[in-house]
Amino acid sequence: MGEILFHLFIACGLGIFYVEATNINTTRMTDVIGAAGFPKAIILLALVLTLLSLYITFKKYMENYDKGEKQSVHSLNVQFFGIIIAVVAFIIITSFLGFVFSAILLMISIMFILGQKSIKKVFFISLVTSMTFTLVFGKLLHVPLPRGISFIKELSFLIY
């Protein structure tokens, strides 16, 4: 039942985003599609996929309900809360340490929380992932990433 409610929540959110996309000012545009065309298309695609997933989930739920199987609530485990705490800590420390170092720490903590034992593998994957995201978003797409404070800010100028 939780999956069905989640799908409905996502569909409602997409509906709100679609309404907001229709309010994009296109009065001075000469393009037929306009500035709102791409967001509307992406939102409609996401809505169609969400509704398709909702149908499949509802069908599976009804099959289990007809068989008399009770849907049990899965207990939340330590890993779930560990990842939530790691993401919240990432959000808090990003303004101080910058994106690069915060992302490295986030990847290290998530990999340890999920049970990765190899120290070399953890550091290698976290470093490569952090640098990949930094170069793709910071250099190629020109997204302004948080740089941090003090000497970390100066180091970030060398990277991106």
TAFENUR-V807711 format. One record per backbone hydrogen bond with DSSP energy under -1.0 kcal/mol. CO is the residue of the C=O (numbers start at 0). NH is the residue of the N-H. If there is no record, write none. Layout:
co=CO nh=NH
co=CO nh=NH
This chain:
co=0 nh=4
co=1 nh=5
co=2 nh=6
co=3 nh=7
co=4 nh=8
co=5 nh=9
co=6 nh=10
co=7 nh=11
co=8 nh=12
co=9 nh=13
co=10 nh=14
co=11 nh=15
co=12 nh=16
co=13 nh=17
co=14 nh=18
co=15 nh=19
co=16 nh=20
co=17 nh=21
co=20 nh=23
co=25 nh=28
co=33 nh=36
co=35 nh=39
co=36 nh=40
co=37 nh=41
co=38 nh=42
co=39 nh=43
co=40 nh=44
co=41 nh=45
co=42 nh=46
co=43 nh=47
co=44 nh=48
co=45 nh=49
co=46 nh=50
co=47 nh=51
co=48 nh=52
co=49 nh=53
co=50 nh=54
co=51 nh=55
co=52 nh=56
co=53 nh=57
co=54 nh=58
co=55 nh=59
co=56 nh=60
co=57 nh=61
co=58 nh=62
co=59 nh=63
co=60 nh=64
co=61 nh=65
co=62 nh=66
co=63 nh=68
co=76 nh=80
co=77 nh=81
co=78 nh=82
co=79 nh=83
co=80 nh=84
co=81 nh=85
co=82 nh=86
co=83 nh=87
co=84 nh=88
co=85 nh=89
co=86 nh=90
co=87 nh=91
co=88 nh=92
co=89 nh=93
co=92 nh=96
co=93 nh=97
co=95 nh=148
co=97 nh=101
co=98 nh=102
co=99 nh=103
co=100 nh=104
co=101 nh=105
co=102 nh=106
co=103 nh=107
co=104 nh=108
co=105 nh=109
co=106 nh=110
co=107 nh=111
co=108 nh=112
co=109 nh=113
co=110 nh=115
co=111 nh=114
co=117 nh=121
co=118 nh=122
co=119 nh=123
co=120 nh=124
co=121 nh=125
co=122 nh=126
co=123 nh=127
co=124 nh=128
co=125 nh=129
co=126 nh=130
co=127 nh=131
co=128 nh=132
co=129 nh=133
co=130 nh=134
co=131 nh=135
co=132 nh=136
co=133 nh=137
co=134 nh=138
co=134 nh=139
co=135 nh=140
co=136 nh=142
co=145 nh=98
co=148 nh=151
co=149 nh=153
co=150 nh=154
co=151 nh=155
co=152 nh=156
co=154 nh=158
co=155 nh=159
